[in-house]
Amino acid sequence: MSSHPPIAVTQECSFCAPDGDFMLAVKAGMPVSDALEQASTLLGHITRLAMDDNEQNRTTAQYLLENTKALLDASLAGIWEKEKLASEVR
C-alpha cells in the first residue's frame, strides 16, 4: 500500500452474479494503486493454479479471475473518471 496521495480512486464494480444478483463488489474510493497491486498478486496465484491439472484449482482460478477483473474494471473506471474531470476543468 502506498503512503502517497492517490492519483485516482476505484469506482464501485459489482461482480459474481450466478443468478443475476451481484454477490460481491469492489469498494469505491480505494486508491487505484492498491487495487492494481492486489490484482497483480491475484494474477500470480492464478498462474500457479492454472499450472495444476486439478478441477478444484481450476474452479478457484476462475473465482480469482473474476475478482481480478473486478479490481481492474474498478481501477479503470476510477482513472477514466479522473481523466473526465480533468478534461472538464480545461
C-alpha positions in Angstrom: 0.0 0.0 0.0 1.2 3.4 -1.0 1.7 6.2 1.5 1.3 8.8 -1.3 -2.0 10.5 -2.0 -3.9 8.5 -4.6 -3.8 9.7 -8.2 -7.2 8.1 -8.8 -9.6 6.0 -6.7 -11.7 3.0 -7.6 -15.3 3.2 -8.6 -17.7 0.5 -7.3 -17.8 -2.6 -9.5 -20.1 -5.4 -8.8 -19.4 -9.0 -9.8 -20.1 -12.6 -9.2 -23.7 -12.9 -10.2 -24.6 -16.6 -10.6 -28.3 -15.9 -10.5 -28.3 -12.3 -11.8 -27.9 -10.8 -8.4 -24.4 -9.5 -7.7 -22.9 -11.1 -4.6 -19.6 -9.1 -4.4 -18.3 -5.6 -5.2 -15.1 -3.7 -5.3 -15.5 -0.8 -2.8 -15.5 2.7 -4.3 -12.9 5.2 -3.1 -9.9 2.9 -2.7 -6.5 4.1 -4.2 -6.1 2.6 -7.7 -2.5 1.7 -6.9 -3.7 -0.5 -4.0 -6.3 -2.2 -6.3 -3.8 -2.8 -9.0 -1.3 -4.2 -6.5 -4.0 -6.7 -5.3 -4.8 -7.6 -8.9 -1.2 -8.4 -9.6 -1.0 -10.6 -6.5 -4.1 -12.5 -7.5 -2.8 -13.0 -11.1 0.3 -14.6 -9.6 -1.8 -17.0 -7.6 -3.9 -17.7 -10.7 -0.9 -18.5 -12.8 0.3 -21.1 -10.2 -3.2 -22.7 -10.0 -3.5 -22.8 -13.8 -0.4 -25.0 -14.0 -2.0 -27.7 -11.9 -4.4 -30.1 -13.6 -7.0 -30.2 -10.8 -10.7 -29.4 -11.0 -10.8 -27.6 -7.7 -7.8 -25.5 -8.6 -9.5 -24.6 -11.9 -12.6 -23.5 -10.0 -10.5 -21.5 -7.6 -8.6 -19.9 -10.5 -11.9 -18.9 -12.2 -13.1 -17.3 -8.9 -9.9 -15.4 -8.5 -10.0 -14.3 -12.2 -13.5 -12.8 -11.5 -12.1 -10.9 -8.5 -9.1 -9.7 -10.5 -11.2 -8.5 -13.4 -13.4 -6.5 -11.0 -10.4 -4.9 -9.4 -9.1 -3.9 -12.9 -12.5 -2.7 -14.0 -13.0 -0.6 -10.9 -9.5 0.9 -11.3 -10.1 1.8 -14.9 -13.4 3.4 -14.1 -11.6 5.5 -11.4 -8.9 6.5 -13.8 -11.5 7.4 -16.5 -13.5 9.4 -14.0 -10.3 11.3 -13.0 -9.5 12.0 -16.7 -13.0 13.1 -17.4 -12.9 15.6 -14.5 -9.5 16.9 -15.6 -10.7 17.5 -19.2 -13.8 19.4 -17.9 -11.6 21.7 -15.9 -9.6 22.7 -19.0 
